Amino acid sequence: VLYTAFNLPYVIWMMRGYVQDVPLELEEAALVDGCTRWQVLWKVVFPVVRGGLFATAVFTFVFAWNDFLFARVMVTSEHLKTLPVGIQDFFSMAVIDWGLIMAAGMMVTIPALVFFVSTQSLLVKGWGAGAVKG
């Protein structure tokens, strides 16, 4: 719930530009053709902003996944920690085990990398859709 409240303003700010780029005439044409408002949203607006939605999803996921400061401040239990906070705790040990730290770093990196690679084609479309056209 806290991460949703923390990231929601960023998602709204980022998606605002993509949604504003959808021509109003497209929505009006769908309404004239007999679509309901929900059908316009799912059949017209969503396919147009899909690239921007995935670009926003990737940025928000990486931002929330790698967040350190917010997780460090909000940690109230010794047993419940996010991975970046847990990795930082490895440095407070008497002997620093660099192999353990590198393995934990890979555990943090691999899910973000898999998510990025799986949405890469849609992400490139989203980046291009938000570009200035001249």
C-alpha positions as CSV (number, residue, x, y, z in Angstrom):
1,V,0.0,0.0,0.0
2,L,2.8,2.4,0.8
3,Y,4.6,1.8,-2.5
4,T,1.4,2.3,-4.3
5,A,0.8,5.6,-2.6
6,F,4.5,6.5,-3.2
7,N,4.5,5.7,-6.9
8,L,1.0,6.7,-7.9
9,P,1.7,10.4,-8.5
10,Y,4.7,9.4,-10.7
11,V,2.5,7.1,-12.8
12,I,-0.3,9.7,-13.1
13,W,2.2,12.3,-14.2
14,M,3.9,10.0,-16.7
15,M,0.7,8.6,-18.2
16,R,-0.9,12.0,-18.5
17,G,1.1,12.9,-21.6
18,Y,0.4,9.6,-23.3
19,V,-3.4,9.8,-22.7
20,Q,-3.5,13.4,-23.9
21,D,-1.9,12.4,-27.2
22,V,-4.9,10.2,-28.0
23,P,-7.0,12.2,-30.5
24,L,-10.4,13.1,-29.2
25,E,-11.8,12.4,-32.7
26,L,-10.8,8.7,-32.3
27,E,-12.9,8.5,-29.2
28,E,-15.8,10.4,-30.7
29,A,-15.8,8.1,-33.8
30,A,-15.9,5.0,-31.6
31,L,-18.9,6.5,-29.7
32,V,-20.7,7.3,-33.0
33,D,-20.1,3.7,-34.2
34,G,-22.0,2.5,-31.1
35,C,-19.3,1.7,-28.5
36,T,-20.0,2.3,-24.9
37,R,-17.5,4.4,-22.9
38,W,-15.8,1.2,-21.5
39,Q,-15.5,-0.2,-25.0
40,V,-13.9,3.0,-26.1
41,L,-11.4,2.7,-23.3
42,W,-10.5,-0.9,-24.0
43,K,-10.8,-1.0,-27.8
44,V,-9.5,2.4,-28.7
45,V,-7.6,4.2,-26.0
46,F,-5.8,1.3,-24.4
47,P,-4.2,0.0,-27.7
48,V,-3.0,3.6,-28.4
49,V,-1.4,4.2,-25.0
50,R,-0.2,0.6,-24.5
51,G,3.4,1.5,-25.3
52,G,3.4,4.4,-22.8
53,L,1.7,2.1,-20.2
54,F,4.5,-0.5,-20.5
55,A,7.2,2.2,-20.4
56,T,5.6,3.6,-17.2
57,A,5.3,0.1,-15.8
58,V,9.0,-0.6,-16.4
59,F,10.2,2.6,-14.8
60,T,7.8,2.3,-11.8
61,F,8.8,-1.4,-11.3
62,V,12.6,-0.6,-11.3
63,F,12.0,2.5,-9.1
64,A,10.1,0.4,-6.5
65,W,12.2,-2.7,-6.8
66,N,15.5,-0.8,-6.2
67,D,14.2,1.7,-3.6
68,F,16.5,1.9,-0.7
69,L,15.8,5.0,1.3
70,F,12.1,4.5,1.6
71,A,12.5,0.9,2.6
72,R,15.2,1.7,5.1
73,V,13.1,4.3,6.9
74,M,9.9,2.2,6.9
75,V,11.6,-1.1,8.1
76,T,10.0,-1.8,11.5
77,S,10.9,-5.5,11.7
78,E,14.3,-7.2,11.7
79,H,12.9,-10.1,9.8
80,L,11.0,-8.3,7.0
81,K,13.3,-6.3,4.7
82,T,13.6,-5.6,1.0
83,L,16.6,-7.0,-0.8
84,P,18.5,-3.7,-1.1
85,V,18.2,-3.1,2.6
86,G,19.2,-6.7,3.3
87,I,22.3,-6.4,1.1
88,Q,23.3,-3.2,3.0
89,D,23.1,-5.2,6.3
90,F,25.8,-7.5,4.9
91,F,28.3,-4.7,5.2
92,S,27.8,-4.4,9.0
93,M,29.2,-7.9,9.7
94,A,32.7,-8.3,11.1
95,V,33.9,-10.0,7.9
96,I,32.5,-8.8,4.6
97,D,31.6,-11.8,2.4
98,W,31.8,-10.3,-1.1
99,G,30.6,-13.5,-2.7
100,L,27.4,-13.3,-0.7
101,I,27.0,-9.7,-1.5
102,M,27.4,-10.3,-5.3
103,A,24.9,-13.2,-5.2
104,A,22.4,-11.0,-3.5
105,G,23.1,-8.3,-6.0
106,M,22.2,-10.8,-8.8
107,M,19.0,-11.7,-7.0
108,V,18.1,-8.0,-7.1
109,T,19.1,-7.5,-10.8
110,I,17.7,-10.6,-12.4
111,P,13.9,-9.9,-11.9
112,A,14.3,-6.3,-13.2
113,L,16.3,-7.6,-16.2
114,V,13.7,-10.3,-17.0
115,F,10.8,-7.8,-16.7
116,F,12.7,-5.3,-18.9
117,V,13.6,-7.8,-21.6
118,S,10.1,-9.2,-21.7
119,T,8.6,-5.8,-22.3
120,Q,11.4,-4.3,-24.4
121,S,9.5,-4.1,-27.7
122,L,6.6,-2.3,-26.1
123,L,8.9,-0.1,-24.1
124,V,10.6,1.2,-27.3
125,K,7.2,2.0,-28.8
126,G,6.3,3.9,-25.6
127,W,9.6,5.9,-25.7
128,G,8.9,6.8,-29.3
129,A,5.3,7.8,-28.6
130,G,6.4,10.3,-26.0
131,A,8.9,12.0,-28.2
132,V,8.5,15.5,-29.6
133,K,7.4,15.4,-33.2
134,G,8.6,18.2,-35.5
